[in-house]
């Protein structure tokens, strides 16, 4: 690859073409976009690999195609299992209420580490010690993140309530 080209230039020059090509293959525009984004994310995480390739767009196309194939195989397997009756057909998705929407919006305002900690503790119901292991931090860090997360959520949700009452 030409060392003077950077990933931004490659993206600007080829992302649209790659999405169009993958769209033709998958028949799903969102899936095509996701596969191409994943290919660029992999290139970004391994710049040395991309720098050794003569044709970066061809490499990205191959990665995006492999991503799309893997996702298709997983979907096909899941559909087969679902049709076999081995999965419960009960709808386990909770209804989306205005409170749920407000909570998710407030969670998005938290820093990533705090948001992950709050969600895994209060929604996934992981105990603090297990969270520390999962997140690779100390128990004290988990407790601090939970306290900060609760405070920030209370603040954001109070503001949301005030805005709703004034509307």
N, C-alpha and C positions, 0 to 999 in steps of 0.2 A: 504494500500500500504506500502511496505517496505520503511521506511523513508530514508534508505541509497541509494535508487535509485533516481537519479534525472532525469529530463526530457530529458537530453542529452542521458543518457543510454537507456531510454525507446525508444527514437527516433531511436537510432542506432540499437536497437534490433527488433523494430517492424514496422518502417515506410515502409520498402520494402514490407513486407507481407501485410500491410494494403493497399498499393497502388495496389498490385496485386489482392487483394480481391475486391477492389472497381472497378478496371478495368474490372474484370469479371462481375460485376453488371451493370456498366454504359456503357461498350463497348467503352469508350472514355478515353484514357490514360491521356490526359491533365486534363480532368474533375476529374479523380480519384486522380491525384496528387494534384489538387486544393482542393478537399474535405478533403484529409488527412492533407494537410498543414493547412487548416482552423481548423480542429480538434485540431491539436497541438497548433495553435495560441490561441484557446479558453482555452486549458489546461494551457498555459503559462499565460494567463490573469486571470485565477482562480486557482492558485496552491492549495488552500485549498480544493477545490472540488476533485481534482485528488488525493490528499493525503489521502482522506477518502475512496477511492475505493480499493477493494481487488485486482481487475484485471484491471490495467490501460489500457492494450491493448484492452480489451473488451469494456471499457468505450470509448476509442478513436474510436474504430470501430463503436460503436453506434452513436457517434457524427458525424463521417464522413458519415455514411449512412444517417443520418438525413439531413446533409448539401446537399448531392447528391440528396435526394428526394425533398427537397425544391427547389433546382435549376431546377430539372426536371419539377416540377409543374409550376414554373414561365415560363420556356421555352415553355411548352405545352400551357399555357394560352396565351402567346405572339403569338405563332404560330397560335392558333385558332383566335385570334383577327386579325392578319395579313391576314389570309385566308378569313376572313369575309368581308374584304374590308373596314373596319373601319379605317384603317391606310393608309396614303398616300403611294403609291408605288414609289414615286419619290426618286431618290437617293440623299440624302442630305449630303453624305459624301464628303468633299472637296477632290479634287485630291491631291495626295502627291507629292509635288515638291521638288527639292533639297533644296530650301529655307526653306520649311516646316521641312524637316529632320534636317537641320542645327539649326533651331529655337528650335526644341524639344531637340536636343542634348545639346544646350546651356542652356535650361531651367533645364536640369538634373544636371547641374553644380552648380545651385543655392542651397542655404540651403532650406530645406523643407518649412519653414514658408514664406520665400521670394518667392519661386516658387508658392506656393498656392495663395499668394496675387497677384502676377503678372498675373497669369492665370485667376483668378476670376475677376480681374479688366479689363484686356485688351481682354480676349477671351470670358468670360461669361458676360462682360459688366456690372458688378455690381458697383454701385457708392461707393465711399469711406466710407460713413456713414454705408451703409448696410454691407460692407466688415468688418468693425470694429465689428459690432454685430455678424456676421457670424463666424468670427475668434476669437471672445472673447478678443479683444484687443482695445486699444484706437485709435481714428482717427489719432492722431499723429504717432502712431506705424505703421499704414497702410501706411501713407504718406512716412515715413522713409523707409519702406520695398520697396515701389514702386521706390523711388529714387535709392536705392542700387541695386534693381533688374535691372532697366534700365541701370545703369552704368556697372554692371557685364555682362549683355547680350551684350551690345555694345562691351565690351572688348572681350568676347568669340566669337562673330560673326566676329569681325575684325580679330582675330587670324585665324578663319576658312577660311575667304576670303584670307588671306595671304598664308595659307597652300595650298589652291586650286590653287592660281596663280603660286606657285612655283612647283607644280606637273606637 
